[in-house]
């Protein structure tokens, strides 16, 4: 029987304990067992029991604290997983909404620009307001994400304060890793949302720019349709032809008919731009010569420089939309008068008539104008080179004067034969003065 067993037996039976007679040997306290007379060291037995109880209590306390820490860590892990799932679902809803709204916006803008400019702009502004609200929602989502980050940081701070009391190096390392990981994820999420917002803004600007371009094109096409409609109503006996989009030439062609016969043709082109280009006139004259038309009318919103009202500019009649009706009436009447003059001269010889028709026709006038334009261009080039190549300039000037003189004499001779039936050439009139 060992000392612990003796002690437990002594605690259970009070009478036996009373029967024990202690005696001291030095610093030790011993008892004699009444049954076996064996000496028992009380100090050693009590010390072992107390040590065992303290160890057991400390182990239980340590196990309890470890369990609490594990439970807290599990709870934080679950909360972090829930936050991640919620953020993922939210981001997926945002992406789906953005994709659906972007596709819907693209289709809506395309259809409405083709059908009605006013409705397209109204819907575009409404869509812009919707997009602005979505951007505000995205900003709110980003604020919510920042709040979640702050809440998570607060949780981390609370956990850190609790764990700091236990001086656990492993938990400190884990906190640093979690904080860095969450910071990277949060920064990535914010960057992705900012990129989505930037792309949405760019798409809205591009849609608005396309709508404005479509608006300018629709305005030009509307003016073309108004011109053709007015010509058809005002001159039902004439043939009003539309030039196909993309084809070379103007927008509309009016074939003037007198007593069932063609009396001439007038070319119309519509411009609705904010600036006037001199290249339009050069191209228009080339188109007139290729189509052999009698007159060309350029209806423009912006008049040429130093030309506030309707007038003849480089062989092309330039006017505003308000002036084009009166100009169309005057030009058509001129073609009818010329047709009557040609009909009156039908009794002359065939060759004389053919020559007269040619020299009084628009084709010959345009040819002479192009010749004079070429000579004028040469003269301008000579003016530029005059200071550097004086001798060459003199030689070319002589050639140019001779060519202009011959052309002027030729035109004057023909006008002497045809009289007023031969259309004057403005460039030659200026050079003769």
C-alpha positions as semicolon CSV with decimal commas, in nm:
position;residue;x (nm);y (nm);z (nm)
1;X;0,000;0,000;0,000
2;X;0,152;0,332;-0,112
3;X;0,137;0,674;0,055
4;X;-0,142;0,814;-0,164
5;X;-0,364;0,514;-0,095
6;X;-0,303;0,554;0,276
7;X;-0,392;0,920;0,254
8;X;-0,714;0,857;0,061
9;X;-0,808;0,585;0,309
10;X;-0,739;0,827;0,593
11;X;-0,963;1,092;0,435
12;X;-1,248;0,847;0,388
13;X;-1,230;0,709;0,736
14;X;-1,204;0,978;0,999
15;X;-1,159;0,736;1,284
16;X;-0,848;0,587;1,130
17;X;-0,702;0,933;1,073
18;X;-0,761;1,019;1,438
19;X;-0,582;0,702;1,533
20;X;-0,270;0,808;1,347
21;X;-0,001;0,951;1,572
22;X;0,230;1,196;1,394
23;X;0,593;1,232;1,471
24;X;0,857;1,465;1,333
25;X;1,196;1,361;1,202
26;X;1,393;1,674;1,107
27;X;1,185;1,883;0,860
28;X;0,961;1,591;0,757
29;X;0,625;1,501;0,910
30;X;0,534;1,131;0,919
31;X;0,236;0,924;1,035
32;X;0,221;0,562;1,143
33;X;-0,044;0,342;0,985
34;X;-0,257;0,174;1,256
35;X;-0,297;-0,134;1,037
36;X;0,054;-0,201;0,914
37;X;0,258;0,036;1,132
38;X;0,421;0,175;0,818
39;X;0,554;0,532;0,831
40;X;0,388;0,776;0,583
41;X;0,554;1,101;0,466
42;X;0,268;1,355;0,475
43;X;0,465;1,637;0,305
44;X;0,547;1,430;-0,003
45;X;0,190;1,306;-0,037
46;X;0,034;1,653;-0,007
47;X;0,290;1,806;-0,243
48;X;0,217;1,549;-0,514
49;X;-0,158;1,588;-0,476
50;X;-0,141;1,968;-0,491
51;X;0,089;1,955;-0,791
52;X;-0,149;1,718;-0,966
53;X;-0,450;1,940;-0,892
54;X;-0,270;2,254;-1,008
55;X;-0,154;2,079;-1,324
56;X;-0,504;1,952;-1,394
57;X;-0,660;2,295;-1,337
58;X;-0,401;2,466;-1,558
59;X;-0,450;2,209;-1,832
60;X;-0,826;2,252;-1,816
61;X;-0,793;2,631;-1,827
62;X;-0,548;2,611;-2,115
63;X;-0,778;2,371;-2,301
64;X;-1,072;2,605;-2,240
65;X;-0,881;2,907;-2,373
66;X;-0,760;2,709;-2,674
67;X;-1,118;2,600;-2,745
68;X;-1,238;2,961;-2,718
69;X;-0,965;3,077;-2,953
70;X;-1,049;2,800;-3,201
71;X;-1,418;2,890;-3,183
72;X;-1,340;3,258;-3,237
73;X;-1,112;3,177;-3,528
74;X;-1,378;2,950;-3,682
75;X;-1,639;3,224;-3,646
76;X;-1,412;3,481;-3,810
77;X;-1,331;3,236;-4,088
78;X;-1,702;3,177;-4,151
79;X;-1,772;3,550;-4,151
80;X;-1,485;3,609;-4,395
81;X;-1,616;3,332;-4,623
82;X;-1,966;3,480;-4,611
83;X;-1,828;3,825;-4,695
84;X;-1,636;3,680;-4,989
85;X;-1,944;3,496;-5,118
86;X;-2,159;3,806;-5,079
87;X;-1,900;4,020;-5,259
88;X;-1,869;3,762;-5,539
89;X;-2,247;3,749;-5,585
90;X;-2,267;4,126;-5,582
91;X;-1,989;4,159;-5,839
92;X;-2,155;3,899;-6,061
93;X;-2,485;4,088;-6,046
94;X;-2,301;4,409;-6,134
95;X;-2,126;4,247;-6,431
96;X;-2,450;4,098;-6,560
97;X;-2,634;4,426;-6,517
98;X;-2,356;4,619;-6,692
99;X;-2,345;4,371;-6,981
100;X;-2,723;4,371;-7,022
101;X;-2,752;4,748;-6,993
102;X;-2,460;4,807;-7,232
103;X;-2,607;4,577;-7,498
104;X;-2,952;4,729;-7,451
105;X;-2,807;5,081;-7,480
106;X;-2,617;4,991;-7,797
107;X;-2,928;4,844;-7,966
108;X;-3,151;5,127;-7,852
109;X;-2,918;5,401;-7,978
110;X;-2,867;5,226;-8,314
111;X;-3,240;5,181;-8,380
112;X;-3,348;5,523;-8,262
113;X;-3,082;5,712;-8,461
114;X;-3,200;5,534;-8,777
115;X;-3,569;5,611;-8,720
116;X;-3,596;5,947;-8,551
117;X;-3,322;6,185;-8,443
118;X;-3,531;6,365;-8,185
119;X;-3,647;6,041;-8,023
120;X;-3,290;5,909;-8,034
121;X;-3,155;6,209;-7,847
122;X;-3,435;6,193;-7,590
123;X;-3,380;5,823;-7,527
124;X;-3,007;5,875;-7,520
125;X;-3,043;6,140;-7,251
126;X;-3,273;5,908;-7,058
127;X;-3,024;5,625;-7,095
128;X;-2,748;5,864;-6,989
129;X;-2,945;5,945;-6,675
130;X;-2,990;5,572;-6,611
131;X;-2,621;5,516;-6,661
132;X;-2,544;5,803;-6,428
133;X;-2,767;5,643;-6,166
134;X;-2,588;5,312;-6,220
135;X;-2,255;5,485;-6,177
136;X;-2,386;5,637;-5,854
137;X;-2,490;5,285;-5,752
138;X;-2,141;5,162;-5,831
139;X;-1,995;5,442;-5,622
140;X;-2,233;5,343;-5,343
141;X;-2,120;4,983;-5,384
142;X;-1,762;5,096;-5,358
143;X;-1,851;5,287;-5,040
144;X;-2,020;4,975;-4,907
145;X;-1,708;4,779;-4,988
146;X;-1,502;5,037;-4,801
147;X;-1,737;5,000;-4,504
148;X;-1,695;4,623;-4,515
149;X;-1,321;4,676;-4,522
150;X;-1,345;4,901;-4,217
151;X;-1,566;4,647;-4,038
152;X;-1,322;4,375;-4,123
153;X;-1,036;4,593;-4,001
154;X;-1,228;4,655;-3,679
155;X;-1,277;4,281;-3,635
156;X;-0,908;4,229;-3,696
157;X;-0,824;4,500;-3,444
158;X;-1,053;4,338;-3,187
159;X;-0,899;4,000;-3,252
160;X;-0,552;4,150;-3,237
161;X;-0,627;4,316;-2,901
162;X;-0,755;3,987;-2,765
163;X;-0,464;3,785;-2,898
164;X;-0,202;4,037;-2,784
165;X;-0,280;3,942;-2,425
166;X;-0,173;3,587;-2,499
167;X;0,150;3,690;-2,682
168;X;0,101;3,423;-2,948
169;X;0,357;3,463;-3,226
170;X;0,169;3,225;-3,451
171;X;-0,152;3,425;-3,425
172;X;0,038;3,748;-3,495
173;X;0,182;3,601;-3,817
174;X;-0,164;3,478;-3,915
175;X;-0,314;3,823;-3,858
176;X;-0,053;3,984;-4,081
177;X;-0,120;3,733;-4,357
178;X;-0,497;3,778;-4,336
179;X;-0,466;4,157;-4,334
180;X;-0,239;4,162;-4,641
181;X;-0,460;3,915;-4,827
182;X;-0,778;4,111;-4,758
183;X;-0,610;4,440;-4,845
184;X;-0,499;4,299;-5,181
185;X;-0,847;4,163;-5,254
186;X;-1,011;4,490;-5,156
187;X;-0,766;4,693;-5,368
188;X;-0,828;4,459;-5,662
189;X;-1,205;4,492;-5,623
190;X;-1,184;4,873;-5,611
191;X;-0,959;4,877;-5,918
192;X;-1,200;4,652;-6,109
193;X;-1,495;4,875;-6,023
194;X;-1,306;5,190;-6,124
195;X;-1,217;5,024;-6,455
196;X;-1,583;4,933;-6,511
197;X;-1,685;5,294;-6,441
198;X;-1,418;5,425;-6,679
199;X;-1,531;5,187;-6,956
200;X;-1,895;5,288;-6,904
201;X;-1,804;5,657;-6,930
202;X;-1,610;5,591;-7,252
203;X;-1,902;5,393;-7,397
204;X;-2,144;5,673;-7,311
205;X;-1,918;5,935;-7,471
206;X;-1,880;5,719;-7,784
207;X;-2,256;5,665;-7,805
208;X;-2,317;6,039;-7,768
209;X;-2,057;6,118;-8,035
210;X;-2,218;5,870;-8,277
211;X;-2,558;6,016;-8,203
212;X;-2,430;6,368;-8,286
213;X;-2,275;6,240;-8,610
214;X;-2,600;6,066;-8,694
215;X;-2,783;6,390;-8,618
216;X;-2,570;6,588;-8,867
217;X;-2,620;6,320;-9,133
218;X;-2,995;6,308;-9,069
219;X;-3,018;6,687;-9,101
220;X;-2,838;6,675;-9,436
221;X;-3,060;6,394;-9,563
222;X;-3,370;6,578;-9,442
223;X;-3,268;6,888;-9,640
224;X;-3,212;6,673;-9,951
225;X;-3,560;6,524;-9,914
226;X;-3,714;6,870;-9,868
227;X;-3,541;6,997;-10,184
228;X;-3,661;6,700;-10,390
229;X;-4,014;6,725;-10,248
230;X;-4,040;7,096;-10,329
231;X;-3,906;7,048;-10,683
232;X;-4,153;6,765;-10,744
233;X;-4,446;6,974;-10,622
234;X;-4,341;7,298;-10,797
235;X;-4,252;7,138;-11,133
236;X;-4,460;6,822;-11,178
237;X;-4,377;6,806;-11,551
238;X;-4,001;6,784;-11,482
239;X;-3,811;6,468;-11,390
240;X;-3,659;6,485;-11,040
241;X;-3,395;6,216;-10,992
242;X;-3,215;6,123;-10,670
243;X;-2,848;6,028;-10,689
244;X;-2,775;5,706;-10,498
245;X;-2,575;5,740;-10,176
246;X;-2,208;5,668;-10,235
247;X;-2,232;5,741;-10,610
248;X;-2,018;6,014;-10,761
249;X;-2,204;6,341;-10,812
250;X;-2,452;6,570;-10,644
251;X;-2,768;6,476;-10,452
252;X;-3,051;6,556;-10,696
253;X;-3,088;6,613;-11,071
254;X;-3,374;6,815;-11,223
255;X;-3,440;6,749;-11,591
256;X;-3,640;7,047;-11,724
257;X;-3,906;6,943;-11,977
258;X;-4,073;7,185;-12,222
259;X;-4,355;7,058;-12,444
260;X;-4,243;6,701;-12,388
261;X;-3,880;6,769;-12,481
262;X;-3,574;6,804;-12,264
263;X;-3,483;7,170;-12,222
264;X;-3,186;7,129;-11,989
265;X;-3,085;7,005;-11,646
266;X;-2,998;7,149;-11,307
267;X;-2,778;6,979;-11,049
268;X;-2,852;7,025;-10,676
269;X;-2,624;6,939;-10,386
270;X;-2,704;6,992;-10,016
271;X;-2,451;7,075;-9,743
272;X;-2,525;7,116;-9,371
273;X;-2,174;7,147;-9,229
274;X;-2,052;7,430;-9,006
275;X;-1,768;7,535;-9,238
276;X;-1,763;7,602;-9,613
277;X;-1,496;7,427;-9,823
278;X;-1,368;7,563;-10,156
279;X;-1,304;7,205;-10,268
280;X;-1,678;7,155;-10,300
281;X;-1,689;7,398;-10,593
282;X;-1,405;7,230;-10,783
283;X;-1,558;6,885;-10,740
284;X;-1,904;7,018;-10,826
285;X;-1,782;7,169;-11,156
286;X;-1,615;6,839;-11,247
287;X;-1,938;6,652;-11,176
288;X;-2,134;6,904;-11,386
289;X;-1,898;6,855;-11,680
290;X;-1,919;6,476;-11,654
291;X;-2,300;6,482;-11,643
292;X;-2,324;6,764;-11,901
293;X;-2,570;6,964;-11,690
294;X;-2,651;7,327;-11,752
295;X;-2,654;7,470;-11,400
296;X;-2,526;7,363;-11,062
297;X;-2,684;7,479;-10,735
298;X;-2,510;7,426;-10,400
299;X;-2,756;7,466;-10,110
300;X;-2,550;7,526;-9,797
301;X;-2,609;7,637;-9,441
302;X;-2,272;7,820;-9,429
303;X;-2,200;8,064;-9,713
304;X;-1,852;8,121;-9,859
305;X;-1,630;8,392;-9,716
306;X;-1,717;8,746;-9,838
307;X;-2,044;8,613;-9,985
308;X;-2,329;8,684;-9,742
309;X;-2,609;8,614;-9,992
310;X;-2,688;8,403;-10,298
311;X;-2,457;8,438;-10,595
312;X;-2,248;8,273;-10,865
313;X;-1,917;8,146;-10,726
314;X;-1,666;7,989;-10,968
315;X;-1,939;7,872;-11,206
316;X;-2,163;7,728;-10,932
317;X;-2,470;7,896;-10,790
318;X;-2,437;7,905;-10,408
319;X;-2,741;7,984;-10,194
320;X;-2,910;7,911;-9,864
321;X;-3,211;7,686;-9,824
322;X;-3,441;7,989;-9,801
323;X;-3,303;8,132;-10,129
324;X;-3,297;7,813;-10,333
325;X;-3,666;7,823;-10,433
326;X;-3,641;8,159;-10,608
327;X;-3,311;8,057;-10,767
328;X;-3,462;7,731;-10,896
329;X;-3,748;7,924;-11,060
330;X;-3,507;8,169;-11,227
331;X;-3,270;7,899;-11,357
332;X;-3,555;7,688;-11,491
333;X;-3,700;7,988;-11,674
334;X;-3,356;8,057;-11,826
335;X;-3,341;7,700;-11,958
336;X;-3,690;7,733;-12,106
337;X;-3,594;8,060;-12,282
338;X;-3,277;7,900;-12,419
339;X;-3,479;7,601;-12,542
340;X;-3,719;7,834;-12,725
341;X;-3,424;8,017;-12,884
342;X;-3,280;7,688;-13,002
343;X;-3,615;7,585;-13,144
344;X;-3,644;7,914;-13,337
345;X;-3,305;7,857;-13,501
346;X;-3,392;7,503;-13,616
347;X;-3,431;7,613;-13,981
348;X;-3,061;7,694;-14,029
349;X;-2,817;7,455;-14,190
350;X;-2,737;7,139;-13,993
351;X;-2,370;7,218;-13,953
352;X;-2,438;7,575;-13,851
353;X;-2,701;7,456;-13,607
354;X;-2,470;7,196;-13,459
355;X;-2,194;7,452;-13,420
356;X;-2,436;7,702;-13,272
357;X;-2,575;7,443;-13,030
358;X;-2,227;7,345;-12,924
359;X;-2,094;7,695;-12,868
360;X;-2,414;7,803;-12,692
361;X;-2,430;7,490;-12,481
362;X;-2,315;7,447;-12,125
363;X;-2,052;7,188;-12,220
364;X;-1,856;7,441;-12,428
365;X;-1,889;7,703;-12,156
366;X;-1,761;7,462;-11,891
367;X;-1,475;7,360;-12,118
368;X;-1,371;7,722;-12,168
369;X;-1,402;7,786;-11,795
370;X;-1,181;7,487;-11,717
371;X;-0,925;7,610;-11,971
372;X;-0,924;7,953;-11,814
373;X;-0,903;7,796;-11,466
374;X;-0,599;7,604;-11,581
375;X;-0,438;7,917;-11,717
376;X;-0,523;8,105;-11,399
377;X;-0,363;7,828;-11,195
378;X;-0,053;7,853;-11,410
379;X;-0,049;8,228;-11,357
380;X;-0,071;8,183;-10,980
381;X;0,219;7,938;-10,993
382;X;0,419;8,191;-11,192
383;X;0,351;8,458;-10,931
384;X;0,493;8,226;-10,665
385;X;0,806;8,144;-10,865
386;X;0,860;8,496;-10,998
387;X;1,118;8,603;-10,739
388;X;1,334;8,291;-10,774
389;X;1,314;8,222;-11,149
390;X;1,273;8,561;-11,321
391;X;1,370;8,450;-11,670
392;X;1,145;8,143;-11,662
393;X;0,863;8,360;-11,528
394;X;0,894;8,602;-11,822
395;X;0,888;8,317;-12,070
396;X;0,584;8,154;-11,915
397;X;0,407;8,489;-11,875
398;X;0,444;8,551;-12,246
399;X;0,307;8,205;-12,323
400;X;0,022;8,256;-12,081
401;X;-0,069;8,598;-12,222
402;X;-0,066;8,452;-12,572
403;X;-0,285;8,160;-12,464
404;X;-0,527;8,386;-12,280
405;X;-0,536;8,627;-12,571
406;X;-0,608;8,345;-12,816
407;X;-0,876;8,206;-12,590
408;X;-1,029;8,550;-12,546
409;X;-1,022;8,613;-12,920
410;X;-1,176;8,272;-12,985
411;X;-1,454;8,333;-12,736
412;X;-1,508;8,687;-12,865
413;X;-1,533;8,559;-13,222
414;X;-1,785;8,296;-13,124
415;X;-1,986;8,552;-12,927
416;X;-1,978;8,773;-13,233
417;X;-2,145;8,489;-13,425
418;X;-2,384;8,368;-13,156
419;X;-2,455;8,698;-12,988
420;X;-2,618;8,688;-12,647
421;X;-2,700;8,321;-12,692
422;X;-2,338;8,243;-12,601
423;X;-2,305;8,243;-12,224
424;X;-2,036;8,483;-12,096
425;X;-1,730;8,344;-11,918
426;X;-1,658;8,543;-11,604
427;X;-1,286;8,472;-11,612
428;X;-1,254;8,599;-11,968
429;X;-1,459;8,908;-11,894
430;X;-1,224;8,991;-11,607
431;X;-0,912;8,931;-11,818
432;X;-1,046;9,152;-12,099
433;X;-1,101;9,437;-11,854
